[in-house]
Amino acid sequence: MSDDDRGDEARRAIEAVVLASSEPVEPRLLAELVELPVARVEALCGELAREYEDSRRGFELVRVAGGYRFQTHPDLAPYVERFVLEGQHARLSGPALETLAIVAYKQPISRAQMSAIRGVNVATTLHTLMQRGYVQEVGREPGPGAAVLYGTTRAFLERLGLDSLDQLPSLADFVPEASIVEALERGLRLSDDPVVHETDAEETDSDAEPPGA
């Protein structure tokens, strides 16, 4: 078999395996299946991804959570949303999303630290996130008590379409400038309105899938 024929067969095999898998397929596994070096497999996946994009297909081959998967093209999200029945996948509540964000950016982190940042007990929400498979135990804190430390999972990366945590947006993108913070503080000090503290609704939230599901 010539190199060209071997490459064509490997490309077809990669397509078939990724299509059949319900999870991202690691390049190492693909390399073992097609008996080619990992670098060659990654190059073939890159070629396939470019071909799909150039031909304006309704799907794309992307690398997420350390592996490759097929997914619908972002440009066609409105059509996919129409197809999916409204309410079929309930989304995470606000408190759950806040807790998940804290874990994502502060991991490894203990439950007590999460509760301190949010100002409420996060036990129920943390349990929900673990049930959904987005958060897991990753170790224990050194010293007395040896509190359990938590971090995000591969499923978290997969749902957000990320290959690694390095691709999370910078927190600086969400922090207002110092001048805005000062203006807000001045406004609050001058206001005669009582400050209303929202209570945490995490005990009764209907948690399910995070954004990007």
N, C-alpha and C positions, 0 to 999 in steps of 0.2 A: 504494500500500500504506500503510495507516494505521500510526501509531507502535506500536500494540499488536500488529498483525500482524507488523511488522518485528522487534519484541522477541521474539515467540514463535518466529519463524523463527531468529533469532540464538541463542536458548536451545537449540533443537534442534540447530543446527549445532555449537554448542560441545560439547554432549553427544556428538555423533557423532565429532567430531575427537579429543576427549580419549579417548574409548573406543577409537578406532582406533590411537592413538599408544602406542608402547611406552615412551616417556619423558614426563616432565612437559612440558606445552605452555605456553610463555610467553604471558602475556596480550597482549603486543605482536603476536605472530603471530596469535593468535585475533582481535585487533582488525582486522588486515589482511584476514583471511579473511571476516569478516562485515561489514567496512566500517563499523565503529563506533569511537568513541573508546575508548582503553584504559580510562579510568575507567568507562565504561558497561559494558564487557565484565567488568571486575572486579566491578561491582555485580551483573551477571547471574549470575556464578559464585557470588557470595555468596548470592543468592536460591535458586539451585539447591541449594547446600550445606544451607541451612536447610530447604528442602522435604524433602530426603532424610532429614535428622535428625528432623524433625517427624513424618514418616510411618514412622519406625523401619525404614528400609530396611537391607538387609544389607551395603550398601556406602556409601561417602561420597566426596564431592568435596573434596579437600584441596589446599592449596598447599604444595609442597615444592620445594626447589632452584630457586626462582624461577619455577616454573610450576605448572600444575594437572594433577592426575591422579585417577583413580578407584582406590580401594583398599577392601579388605574392612573392615567395621566392627570396631574393637578388641574389642567385647563378644563377637564371634563367633570369636575366635581359637582356642578349644578345638576347634571344629568344623573349622576350616580346617586345624589341626594334624593332626587325624585323617585328613583327606583327603590331605595330603601324606605320601608314603611316608617312613617313618623312615629317616634316613640318606641321603635323596636329596640333601640339601644339607648337606655337612659344614660345620662352623663353624670360624671362626678359632681357632687355638690361643691359650693364655694369653699366651705371649711376643708373638705377632702383635697381639693386642688391646692389650697394654701399649704396644707401639711405635706403633700407630695412635693411641692416646690421646695419646701424647707429641707426635706430629705435629699432631694436632687442636688441642691447647691451646698449643703452643709455636711453631707455624709463623709465619714461615718458619724452618726449622731444618736444620742440616747433619747428615750421617750421623755425623760425629764427635761432635756434641753429643748425638745420640740414644744413641750407644754409651756416652757418659760418664754420662748419666742412668740408663741401664739397667744399666751395669756389665758389659756383654758386647758383643761385636761383633754389630751388627744387620744386617749386609750381606745375609744370606740372607732374613731376614724382610722387610726393606725391599724386596728384589726381588720377593718374593711379593705384597706389598701393591700394588706398582706393576703387577704382572701382573693383579691383580684389578681394577685401575682405581680404587682408593681413594686412592692417593697419586701425586703427579706432581712433576716438577721445576718450580719456580716462579721461579728466578733463580739468581744467584750472589752469594757473599759479597764485599763490597768488600775490597780489600787483597791482599796476597801470597797466592798459592795459589788464590784465587777459588773456594772450595769451593762445590759445588752445594747449593742450598737446596731443601727439599721442603715441600709443603703438601698439603692434602686436595683432592679433586676434587668435581665436581658429583655424581658417582655416590655418593660418601660421604654427602652430604646426602640424596640420594634414598633410600638404604638405611636411614638413620636417621629418615626422615620429617621432616627439618628444612628450613626455608626458607632459613636462613642460619646461619653459625657463632655468631651472637649468641644463638641458641636453645640452645646447649650448656649443660648444667647447670653452675652455678658450682663451681669446685674446692673452695670452702669447704665445700660439702655433704659432701665425702668426707674432710675433715681432722678428726681427733678433737680434742677440747678439750685445752688445755695441761695441765690436771690429769691427764687420762688418759695423755698422752704421758709426763709425769713419773713416774706410777705404773708404767708399762711399763718405763721406763728403770731405776727402782729395782729392779724385779723381775728384770730381766736382770742387773744388777750383783750381786744377791744369789744368783743361781742358780749352782749348781755344774755344771750340765749344759753340755756343749760346744755351741757354736753351729754348727748345720748349715747350710751355704750350699747352696741349691738350684742346680743347674746349669741352664743355659738349654737347653731342648729344641727350640729353633727350627730346628735343622738337620734335624730329622726330623718336624716338625709336618705335619699334613694340613690345610692352610689352605684355606678357601673363603669362605663368606659371613659378614659380621658380624651382630650381633644386629639384629633387626628385618627380616631378609631374608625 
